[in-house]
Amino acid sequence: MLLRLRGIQKRYGGIAALRNGNLDVQSGEVHLLMGENGAGKSTLMKAVAGMAPPDAGDIEWNGSKVHLPRPADAAAIGVAMVHQESLLAPHLTVAENIFLGREPRTRLGFVDRAAMNAEASRVIAGHRFPLRAEGKVEGLSPAGKQLVEICRAIQRQASLLIFDEPTSSLSDAESREVFRIVREVRDRGAGVIYITHRLEELRAIGDRVTVLRDGETVHTAPLAELSKERLIQFMVGRELSAVRRRDPLPPGDVLMRVEGLSRRPQLEGIGFQLRAGEIVGLAGLIGAGRTELCRALFGLDPVDSGVVEVMGRAHRPRSPRDAVAAGLALIPEDRQRAGLARDLPVSHNMTISSLDLVSRAGGFLDHAAEKRTAEKFIQQLRIKAESPRQLAGRLSGGNQQKVVISKWLARGARVFLFDEPTRGIDVGAKVEVFETMEQLARNGAAILMVSSELPELLQVADRILVMRQGRISGELPGQTTQEEIMRLAAPEVVQ
């Protein structure tokens, strides 16, 4: 047995992140770790990686008890972790991040940059990742940063690799490469712990599975013995039927009209309408321009030309301030960098876009009003937080996403741009996000939902716009097929 965890406990203030974490991992196996957001998966793995020493319980490594108070101690015995949210140094290059703390040296003790860049390039090329060893990490997308994290872990040739949601921001091709790496690591005799919310990934890579719920291990079994439905039941503690297709509402007023919107070279001649009470899906392959469209509409990126109307009024998206004033809301793909102030309390995050609504005369913050607002949305969205004063960065991914949504609910926005709203959150939290979107629509909002998960779009959207190479290539009814979407999304073949 490579790793054995028994009775692991961890508290953060008044919150018990782990109550009774148990896990066995063998050499040469891929052990899946599953559970809803907030179940304690990442906390349990941080205990193994030396990032969050447990308050109680035992960690055994190759049959001997070990104490791992620091990441360096975990690395020394052969543990490496690929984190869901990037822990890279953005001002350093890709190669410098891969070798951080283990830089090759010349005879005189200086960092051998040539050797470092050459080895980093070898690792990158070996896995066909679209990275450049000399490029700065700060210029990479979330997917690019995830690939750097993976390169750093596999370069160490660790005995145990922990993957925490490694494919949450990757394309299908990049995800398949990650699966290949996982199988390669397993085949050389190392152990792998793989955290995922994507149930479709399980059969591709997993041997056994352990399920956590509310900070406790509730089930461990060979993956072949568990159906998808049974696995979900262990995760949520109840039977969870698939989300039914929403019943379309009668079409309401046009809340947003876009004509000829261009931001070259990313966007060209975009045109569509959003009506009150509808959820419109936006599909497309990586690089099709979906996120760029959301950013342009929200005033984050300037446009070259086009007409945008919001609730019948001309809207020139010059800045997010203008967009918010017009009634727009953006739930961004990268909630950590663009959606949250992680070091501020939940209450501040919820009211940061509506300070005028929780302030007294003279502009002074009304702390009681802010607290009431936060408590309202904590209850309404079932956010697991110790209190409104808890730091947003301490919440699980699914609960962070709910805080981002509540920020705009507090503002009273009418047009919502959801960019990959379920990225990195579990099946139970996804249901709650969809229910929130449904309620927004019933309350008269219009929603544009970007998603790379085609089953989600088919489940939630009333109609689906498809983007290809910066243009709208077609529109489909919600009752369509993945094949029809992909036919419109696939790039045109150049003869």
Steps between C-alpha positions, in 0.01 A plus 500: 500500500653830389282740701256446783297775667304428816266731691629823345338809654543867412318810621509858375356717774153364571483295180596131501648451154586139586337288769619150417703470181617149410678392182723218376706536182706222345799534273399462137137603537288803416284572802211738434398736778149636463245704690306823481674835540572548868518125564867529600678351197752781445557539875580129531746524213661813643568299815689246289682776310615674820288810436245450779634276780208312661379576852458128569546166325786298353685510168694185405747488213623155392387360834662763726333797666616836370451862598474744208490855638634664181475444124875438494453203735237346272716562192796334673315168537369513141164683503411750225167680455336666199269764642165600353566870559843611384772537762757612245726807517351715219808722456723199425529301179344162436838329543574690823166389644556138400837495679420743783714402800683231297681708238798331328830668588827565323833406655521847651157468664305723264166395355562318172223664297597329177472155658179597679334631183615196301360253752174695534466506120556124491222439753264738320569349157471147636141568596414724206393790720463846338756664730830680452767443765623862487150655509370678812226321692305824554409502131346152503133409509362294792541191281862588425580544868342163574733341246801661668386355834483156337846536346645600836351195671597238241853636465566411864443126437308480829381176660154650556339757272186682613287655226239746632248563218777508235267519197251758628626767258651283225381418151403144407835443327695631802283288733579187300870579537455532877332158506795358309740652754300355790509151348872542427569593864297202621675260262843596632383392847417832663174569679251759375223676689263669257230745610230571244139609469473383141330166533572418137875500579479218753494194278784637287758498778378372838565173686341565840293784641458657844209733571505777761189670633491778760864442594473123545589199288173323424594235243797335326462238228635387163360733237358208301261424787333845500246634255488872429173532688632315805812715503295821494286368784811444715622851417183691587348268759178460303376396160555780251306471179637666191398860455192504281490721197348831599162587359544803273326816619292719269747734323523837672635837395835525325747594777813494286548550126841467335569583135829492310720486810865468401829494687757388248644244474302321777144603408338584167141608428336351810121538516230352727218585741427400860143508631370516854441155645731304270832326540705508181796263474824602329698205364828476313844348509794643693602826333166554327457836675237424765686651796617789282136578417404508868796726579411737218135524602603571860740777399818319594635513144435784252303422182572629152141531381144384556176591674398378845169583666410406857135530600435722198786741567820532302793351689857572398698252713793723598555368852354255755362802690293591194387139461389473863312829474322365191385190688758241389669240718802280421575172676853445362668172409792562738317582823824505702660784304204687352197424715609507862699703745632188673652685796179688583201363694203339328284799595734748328507285185123487488455877529808628318298580188210659689662711770250777434225265615665422835630846586366783711481863401848637440623171356574321828456122490199370694650186653162375622351531150801326350466215749129462427569485127771238545288286733212515252707359214687250718162354587346540153790331315583258783859624523712304747677775694586536865358853497476803269842599636676187372758573231372411154827324416434247777182372335483200268484559125125448475428736787733762352301482177179559695654808662584639154140444388360660816707813433288566193175389661563771759553752220168408335649439154266399213744357240736229624810376316598162648844394371557130585294529822548136604875470441659315790184449707331173595179344378294621796626858469432490124136421568482797736662733244249385237215554746629852565511571126147363463375727777672800343325427172164462673559838664540658157876492443667408172796262514784425258676182615840396365583135561741244358279226648254435217269281715458799733397727215253245368358468850469866589483718188182605317706553185869476418725738309812337355824692445776409257817701440359820651161490328153368575485198270141404577213481745334177618195425715563367848362163387797426275793256510869521582573395142310799359686736733838357404414520130462878538793535742764316296733732305445523127746294301728710281519346155 
